[in-house]
Amino acid sequence: MSIVSKNKVFTYIFLIILGIIMVYPLIWLFVSSFKTNQDIFGSSSLLAKTYVFDSYLKGWRGNGIYGFDIFFGNSFKLVIPTVIFTMISSVFVGYGFARFKMPFGTILFSLMMATLMLPDATILIPRYILFNKLGWLDTYLPFIVPAIFACNAFFIYLMIQFFRGLPRDLDESAKIDGCNSFGILIRILIPLCKPALFSIGIFQFIWTWNDFFNSIIYISSVKNFTVSLGLRMTLDAASAVSWNQVLAMSVLSALPCILIFFFAQKYFVEGIATTGLKG
């Protein structure tokens, strides 16, 4: 066996071992969803002495009044509009900064970038007071409306860098053919921005789906709870927690994020790899 082949073998072995280590928590989470409380806390072994196969069914029913079908539905009602509006608004704002010269454009761009360094804790109370006066508490508007107005500077910056990487010759050619600025964006640039758009969609979906802190601040009614709040509620609903049911619902709550990443990982990796490269 040549030295090159040996190096490949060792590389594959190392990557397999590293992959198993990284995936092990998910494997433990799935296997433990079929264990009893005694097996979960009484042994560090991955396998159990006794398995329970109704944890998913009982966990899905929730507390009897509100089940996880409602919590999952609420999460999708919150996440899908937020993701769609974030993608649309980030495209328009990023296109404006990348392709147009505007008065005080540099200052506006600097202010936008400065918001990335602003801790969320500093604007938490003013934002809560604002949403309270608008009557948006206990609704999903505190999540959806800011997405409409492109309030996430990270996604705007990602689109700006991607647009800057596209040759301006494309714009000039389209103008010669009689296409206006909006037509250039819709017909020429957006089809080329699929990697960046998928990256924004994946990031925003995962962040919003897993968001617990903002959800518990703005949502108070159990009927409007998202999955993350529903999982927390199951810990407070009874004095004796059935951890296999909690872990079962944790598996289901992680499933949408895992699926959306695997189905869109091609565009996600391409978007991260090409963002910021100049054409």
C-alpha positions, 0 to 999 in steps of 0.5 A: 500500500502506497503512502498516499493510500495510507494517508487516505485510509487514516484520513477516512478513519479520523473523519469517521471517528470525528463524525461519530463523536459529533453525531453521538448526542443525537443518537443518545437523544433518539435512543433515550426517547425510548428509555424509562426515567430509571434507565436515563438517569441510572446508567450511562450506557447507550442501550437500555434494559427496558424500552418504552414505545409509547413516548412519542404518542403520549408526548404528542398529546401534551397536557391533554388540552394543548398538544404538540400538533398545536405547538408545531402549527404555531411554530410554522405560522411564526417561522414561515412568514418570518423567513419569507419576508426576511429573504425578500427584504434582505434582497431589496435592501442589499440590492440597493446598497450594492448597486446604487449610489445614494446620499449618505449611503456610506453613513447609512451602511456604517450605521447598519453594520454598527447594529451588528455590534449592538447587544440585544439586551440593550434594545430589549426593553425599548422594543418590548415597550414599543410592541406593547403600545402597538398591541402586538404582544401575545401575537407573532407580529414582533417577529414578522413585522421586523422581518418585513423591514429588513431589521437583520443587518447580518442578512443584508450584509450577506446579500450586499457581498453576494451582489458585489460579487456579480459582474456589473456587465450583467446590469449593463447588458440588461439595460441595453435590452431595455430592462429597468432596475427592478427587472434586472433584479428579478430576471437577472440577479435573483436567479444567480442569488439562490445560494445566498437566499438559501443561506438566509432561509436556513439561518433564519429558519433555524434561529427562529424555530429554536428561539426561546428567549424572544418567544417567552417574552412576547408570547404569553397564551398557551394556545399561541406557544411555539414548540420551544415553549411547549417543551418547556411547559411539559417540564412544569405541567407535572411534578414527575416529569416523563423524560422519555416524552420530553426527549421524544418531542425534542427529537421531533422539534429538531427534525425540521431543522435537520431536514431543511439543512440536508435538503438545502445544504448544497446551496447553503455551502455554495452561498457561504463559500462564494459570499464576499468573492469579487467577480 
